[in-house]
Amino acid sequence: MKKILPYMLTARQINIPYLLKTGEGKIRKIGKYLFDKDMMEIALFWGEGIENLLGQKLNQGLNENHIKILSENTITSIAIEDIITSAFSLPAGIKAIVGIGGGKVLDFAKYTAHLLKLPYISVPTSMSNDGFCSPTVSLTVKGERKTVKASIPYGVVIDLDVIAGCPKSFLYSGVGDMIAKVSALWDWKHAAEKGLERFNDFASMMSYNSLDLLFLRHSSDLSSPRFQRSLATSLLYSGIAMEIAGTSRPASGSEHLISHALDQLSAKPKMHGLQVGTAAYLCAKLQKNPEVDGIRDILSATGFFDFVAQDPFDKTEFIRAVEMAPEIKQNYYTILSEPQSLPKAIRLLEEDEILQRLVK
């Protein structure tokens, strides 16, 4: 692997969300938040089916505050070519981009705002991963899924009434995406020790603290409003940690490479957080990570393992994904870069009692 250059003492601007609102009934208040920031003309992007659920509440708040929707669309594609065409076809005069829904629409809206250099307001309707507040997007480029650099949102609005009503699978996915920070941070630190990455202590601390906030201070009851609020805040901190580091390393490592591989080769990929949470446990075992017992205890206590075991991964696909994972990103060290990782992973899948339930 190619070694990086020594540190240079250079200044770098770090962007963080200026508008952060989390609580009950926030959808109706979006109009007021836009009015307060003098964003009176917007482009609005909906996830599929979301307008029927939330459109009336949103429009009531927009009308009360005289916010004009200059363009409104429901998003079904995350092809970068479609986003570019859409972005440069929007009417003049738009002051902000608002995306409401799941990962697909939020990435579409975020990248649109990035291209047009406009403020972006992210309104997630589930807590399945940290993408709603990250400085990257997951798009298809010439038909292949790619992680693409974007701008961190100007604002994030999380309506806990909406989060409470989403399927429990989304919450389990969010838990899996959070626990993945443990294996990701190990990979990042060891890549830095080999001179292959630059390590940022503050971003690492923020990523660890996001885990503490969620798993050490609260119960493991996913139905609890307090847990859901903490999950939202923790995922938000994870996104900011990536912005501080200037890389996805604080939140993404070997476990994400396995997930990306599963996305490409699986006949029926599972939710992102379910894939990375399962892979994080395997990778932490490979790493001999000192936090592996904590991962096991958290994923057991929250019911994550039981949920995944109801519809386990295909063993042949999962092993192929572990084999394929190091090829996903070139010059990107993780535990999977080590020569014996594949046979060790296969042995763990065959011998570990938890993995035997999750991967069959």
Long-range contacts (C-beta under 8 A, 24 or more apart in sequence): 1-194, 1-196, 1-331, 1-333, 1-337, 2-196, 2-331, 3-195, 3-196, 4-195, 4-196, 4-197, 4-198, 7-198, 12-246, 14-243, 14-244, 15-135, 15-151, 15-152, 15-243, 16-152, 16-240, 16-243, 17-133, 17-152, 17-153, 17-154, 17-155, 17-156, 17-236, 17-240, 18-154, 18-155, 19-121, 19-154, 19-155, 19-156, 19-157, 20-155, 20-156, 20-236, 21-155, 21-156, 21-157, 21-158, 22-156, 22-157, 22-158, 22-160, 22-229, 22-232, 22-233, 23-158, 23-159, 23-160, 24-159, 24-160, 24-161, 25-159, 25-161, 26-157, 26-158, 26-159, 26-160, 26-161, 27-54, 27-57, 27-58, 27-61, 27-123, 27-157, 27-159, 27-161, 27-162, 28-57, 28-58, 28-60, 28-61, 29-61, 29-157, 30-58, 30-61, 30-62, 30-98, 30-121, 30-123, 30-157, 31-58, 31-60, 31-61, 31-62, 31-63, 31-64, 31-65, 31-67, 32-61, 32-64, 32-65, 33-121, 33-155, 33-157, 34-62, 34-65, 34-67, 34-96, 34-98, 34-121, 35-65, 35-66, 35-67, 37-96, 37-119, 37-155, 38-95, 39-67, 39-95, 39-96, 39-119, 39-121, 40-66, 40-67, 40-68, 40-95, 41-67, 41-68, 41-70, 41-93, 41-94, 41-95, 41-96, 42-67, 42-68, 42-69, 42-70, 42-94, 42-95, 42-96, 42-97, 42-98, 43-69, 43-70, 43-71, 43-72, 43-90, 43-94, 43-96, 43-97, 43-98, 43-112, 44-69, 44-71, 44-72, 44-73, 44-98, 44-100, 45-72, 45-73, 45-74, 45-75, 45-97, 45-98, 45-99, 45-100, 45-101, 45-105, 45-108, 45-109, 45-112, 46-72, 46-73, 46-74, 46-75, 46-100, 46-101, 46-105, 47-74, 47-75, 47-100, 47-101, 47-102, 47-104, 47-105, 47-106, 47-125, 48-74, 48-75, 48-76, 48-101, 48-104, 48-105, 50-100, 50-101, 50-105, 50-125, 53-125, 54-100, 54-125, 54-162, 58-100, 70-94, 75-101, 75-104, 75-105, 75-108, 75-109, 76-104, 77-108, 78-104, 78-107, 78-108, 78-137, 78-138, 78-139, 78-140, 79-139, 79-140, 79-141, 80-111, 80-139, 80-140, 80-141, 80-146, 80-148, 83-108, 83-111, 83-112, 83-115, 83-139, 84-115, 86-112, 87-111, 87-112, 87-115, 87-116, 88-115, 88-116, 90-116, 94-118, 95-119, 96-120, 96-121, 96-154, 97-121, 98-123, 99-123, 100-125, 101-125, 102-126, 102-128, 103-128, 103-129, 103-131, 103-132, 103-138, 103-272, 106-131, 106-132, 107-131, 107-137, 107-138, 107-139, 107-150, 110-137, 110-150, 110-151, 110-153, 111-137, 111-139, 111-148, 111-150, 113-151, 113-154, 114-150, 114-151, 119-154, 119-155, 120-151, 120-153, 120-154, 120-155, 121-153, 121-154, 121-155, 121-156, 121-157, 122-153, 122-155, 122-156, 122-157, 123-156, 123-157, 123-158, 123-159, 124-156, 124-158, 125-159, 125-162, 125-163, 125-166, 126-163, 126-166, 126-167, 126-170, 126-171, 126-173, 126-174, 127-163, 127-166, 127-170, 127-171, 127-174, 127-228, 127-231, 127-232, 127-235, 128-169, 128-170, 128-171, 128-173, 128-174, 128-177, 128-271, 128-272, 128-273, 129-173, 129-174, 129-177, 129-235, 129-272, 129-273, 130-177, 130-178, 130-235, 130-236, 130-238, 130-239, 130-242, 130-251, 131-239, 132-156, 132-235, 132-236, 132-239, 133-235, 133-236, 133-238, 133-239, 133-240, 134-238, 134-239, 134-242, 134-243, 134-248, 134-251, 135-239, 135-242, 135-243, 136-242, 136-248, 144-264, 145-260, 145-263, 145-264, 147-248, 152-239, 152-240, 152-243, 156-236, 158-232, 158-236, 160-225, 160-228, 160-229, 160-232, 163-228, 163-232, 164-225, 164-228, 168-222, 168-223, 168-307, 169-271, 169-274, 169-307, 170-271, 171-222, 171-228, 171-231, 172-222, 172-271, 172-273, 172-274, 172-277, 172-302, 172-303, 172-304, 172-307, 172-308, 173-271, 173-272, 173-273, 173-274, 173-277, 174-231, 174-235, 174-273, 175-222, 175-231, 175-273, 175-277, 175-298, 175-299, 175-302, 175-304, 176-273, 176-274, 176-275, 176-276, 176-277, 176-278, 176-280, 176-299, 176-304, 177-235, 177-238, 177-251, 177-272, 177-273, 177-276, 177-277, 178-210, 178-211, 178-214, 178-215, 178-231, 178-234, 178-235, 178-238, 179-211, 179-277, 179-280, 179-281, 179-295, 179-298, 179-299, 179-304, 180-251, 180-252, 180-253, 180-255, 180-256, 180-273, 180-276, 180-277, 180-279, 180-280, 181-207, 181-208, 181-210, 181-211, 181-238, 181-250, 181-251, 182-211, 182-280, 182-284, 182-289, 182-291, 182-294, 182-295, 183-253, 183-254, 183-255, 183-279, 183-280, 183-283, 183-284, 183-287, 183-289, 183-295, 183-335, 184-249, 184-250, 184-251, 184-252, 184-253, 184-254, 184-255, 184-256, 184-280, 185-250, 185-253, 186-253, 186-284, 186-287, 186-289, 186-335, 187-249, 187-253, 187-254, 187-283, 187-287, 187-333, 187-334, 187-335, 188-249, 188-250, 188-253, 190-333, 190-335, 191-249, 191-332, 191-333, 191-334, 194-333, 196-331, 196-333, 197-247, 197-249, 197-333, 200-244, 200-245, 200-246, 200-250, 202-244, 203-241, 203-242, 203-244, 203-245, 203-249, 203-250, 204-241, 204-245, 204-250, 206-237, 206-240, 206-241, 206-244, 206-250, 207-237, 207-238, 207-241, 207-250, 207-251, 209-237, 210-234, 210-235, 210-237, 210-238, 210-241, 213-237, 215-294, 215-298, 220-298, 220-301, 220-302, 220-303, 222-302, 222-303, 253-283, 253-334, 253-335, 254-279, 254-283, 254-286, 254-287, 254-325, 254-334, 254-335, 254-336, 255-279, 255-280, 255-282, 255-283, 257-325, 257-326, 257-328, 257-329, 257-332, 257-334, 257-336, 258-282, 258-283, 258-318, 258-321, 258-322, 258-325, 258-336, 259-321, 260-325, 260-328, 261-320, 261-321, 261-322, 261-324, 261-325, 261-328, 262-313, 262-317, 262-318, 262-321, 264-324, 265-317, 265-320, 265-321, 265-324, 266-314, 266-317, 266-321, 267-314, 267-317, 270-311, 270-313, 274-307, 274-308, 277-304, 277-308, 278-308, 278-313, 278-358, 278-359, 281-354, 281-355, 282-322, 282-345, 282-348, 282-349, 282-355, 283-334, 283-335, 283-336, 285-348, 285-352, 286-335, 286-336, 286-341, 286-344, 286-345, 286-348, 287-335, 296-354, 305-354, 305-357, 305-358, 308-358, 309-357, 309-358, 312-357, 312-358, 312-359, 312-360, 313-358, 313-359, 313-360, 314-359, 314-360, 315-349, 315-359, 315-360, 318-349, 318-359, 319-345, 319-346, 319-349, 322-346
